[in-house]
Amino acid sequence: MRPTWILIAGSVCLGLAGCSRSPVITVRNQSTQTVSNLVVSGTGFTERLAPLAAGAEHTFRVRPTGDSGIRVAFDAGPRHVDSSEQGYMEASGGYRLSATIETNLSVKIDVRR
């Protein structure tokens, strides 16, 4: 009887863990320049990324501490860009965010769930 309860408890935990997937962010550089000092931040997280070459992308998982948008800041040559906070995600629920650095160095945020 005891092994059955352990199996049931383990199944419930795995099921609940599947419902609380943390958000995934992909940063794409569609500009013609390498961007450096790239920082993506939100409520409870800050990710400093390596320089991102023109045409490259980087995907990573974050663990916000609550509802959040994302802010993208970077340097492109002598210019510093700060997108301010955009978009919306919750700490769980499988959110997928895409932050695209456009050719004019503006940042476009897309959110999917």
N, C-alpha and C positions, 0 to 999 in steps of 0.2 A: 504494500500500500504506500509506503513512504517513497519509493522510487517514482511512483505515478505522480505524486504531488510535486516532486522536484521537476519532473518533466513538464507538468502543466505550468508551474511557476516560470520555468525557463522559457516556454513558448510565449507566455504573456509578456514577459520582459522583452523578448525579441520583437514581438508584434508592436509594442509601444515604442521601441527604439526606431522602428521603421517609420513611424508617424512623426518623429521629431527630428527629421534630417535637417542638418544645419545648411544655411545658404551657400551657394557656390557663385563666385564672381569670376567673370572672364574680362580681362582688359585687353582691348585690341588697339593697335597703333596704326591707323590708316593715313597718318600724315607722311610727309616725305623726309622727316627728320627722326633721329634717335631721340627719345625722351629719357631724361635722367632725373635723379632725386624724386622718383615716382612713389607717392604715398597714397594709399587707399584707406579711408577711415570711415567709421560710423560709431554708433552707440556701443561702447565697450570693446572696440577693436581698432588697431592700427596696423596695417601691413606695409612694410617698406619693401619695394620690389627692385630688382636689378634693372639697369637701363634696358629699355625696350626698343629694339631696332624698328625702322619703318617696315610695316607689313607684318610684324610679329604679334604674338598674343601670349598671355599668361593666364592660367586658370588656377584658382585656389579656393579653399573652403574657409569661411569665417564663423565666428561664434559671437554674434552680437548679444548683449545682455538685455535686450528688449527690442521694441519696435524701432526701426532705424531706416535712414536713407544711406546713401554713400556719397562721400566727398573724394574727389580725385585731384591731386595737386602734383605738378611736375615742372621741370625746366626743359625748354626746347631752345637750344642755342642761348642767346642772352635773355630770352623771355621766360618769365615765371607765370604759370597758369594755375588757377584754383577754381574748380567748377562750382564750389559751394555744394551744400548737401542737396541731393536729388534722389528721386525714386522712393520706393517703400518696400520694406521686407520685415518679416517677423523672425524671431530667433529660431523658429522651427517651421516646418511645413513645406520644405523642399523648394524654396525660392531659388531661381536662377537669374542672376543679374548680368547684364552685359554693359560694360563701359567702353564706348568707342571714342577714341581720340580722332577727330575728323581732320580733313586736310587743312582747315583753317585754324586748327588747334583748339576748337571748342570740344566739349565733351557731351556725348549723347548717352543717356542711360535708358536701357530697356529692361523691364522686369517681367518674368514669366513665373508661373507657379505650377 
